[in-house]
């Protein structure tokens, strides 16, 4: 289970691959996982993932499993 944390205290990071457009996400690492949020609407909250879930998301993205094309 991912613990509740105050999202405003986290160190949010945007990918260096972000081109400055409106299609970016930000991530912040916590003691027990990762939080992901929409960079253009950070007040909307964040998706919180445990370490295993974060690893699975990254693996799926790297293999193209999440490509919508």
C-alpha positions as CSV (number, residue, x, y, z in Angstrom):
1,X,0.0,0.0,0.0
2,X,1.3,3.5,-0.9
3,X,1.2,5.8,2.1
4,X,-0.6,9.1,1.9
5,X,1.8,12.0,1.7
6,X,1.4,15.8,1.4
7,X,1.9,16.2,-2.4
8,X,3.0,19.8,-2.0
9,X,6.1,18.7,-0.1
10,X,7.4,16.3,-2.8
11,X,10.2,17.1,-5.2
12,X,8.3,17.0,-8.6
13,X,10.3,16.5,-11.7
14,X,9.5,16.8,-15.4
15,X,11.2,14.7,-18.0
16,X,14.2,16.3,-19.8
17,X,12.5,15.0,-23.0
18,X,9.5,17.4,-22.4
19,X,9.3,19.9,-25.2
20,X,7.6,22.6,-23.3
21,X,4.1,21.6,-24.6
22,X,1.0,20.7,-22.7
23,X,1.5,17.0,-22.8
24,X,3.8,16.5,-19.8
25,X,3.6,14.6,-16.6
26,X,5.6,15.1,-13.5
27,X,6.9,12.4,-11.1
28,X,7.9,12.5,-7.5
29,X,9.5,9.7,-5.6
30,X,8.4,8.8,-2.1
31,X,9.7,6.3,0.4
32,X,7.4,3.6,-0.8
33,X,6.8,4.4,-4.5
34,X,6.2,7.1,-7.0
35,X,3.5,9.8,-7.5
36,X,2.6,10.9,-11.0
37,X,0.6,14.0,-11.9
38,X,-0.5,16.2,-14.9
39,X,2.0,19.1,-15.1
40,X,-0.7,21.5,-16.4
41,X,-3.1,20.7,-13.6
42,X,-1.1,19.7,-10.5
43,X,-4.0,20.6,-8.2
44,X,-6.0,17.8,-9.6
45,X,-4.0,15.3,-7.5
46,X,-1.7,12.5,-8.4
47,X,-1.7,8.8,-9.2
48,X,0.3,7.0,-6.5
49,X,2.1,3.8,-7.4
50,X,4.0,1.3,-5.3
51,X,7.5,0.4,-6.3
52,X,6.5,-2.7,-8.2
53,X,3.7,-0.9,-10.0
54,X,6.1,1.9,-11.0
55,X,8.5,-0.7,-12.4
56,X,5.7,-2.4,-14.3
57,X,4.6,0.9,-15.8
58,X,8.1,1.8,-16.9
59,X,8.6,-1.7,-18.4
60,X,5.3,-1.4,-20.4
61,X,6.2,2.0,-21.7
62,X,9.7,0.9,-22.8
63,X,8.4,-2.1,-24.7
64,X,5.7,0.0,-26.5
65,X,2.8,-1.8,-24.7
66,X,1.2,1.5,-24.0
67,X,1.5,3.0,-27.5
68,X,-2.0,4.0,-28.8
69,X,-1.0,4.2,-32.4
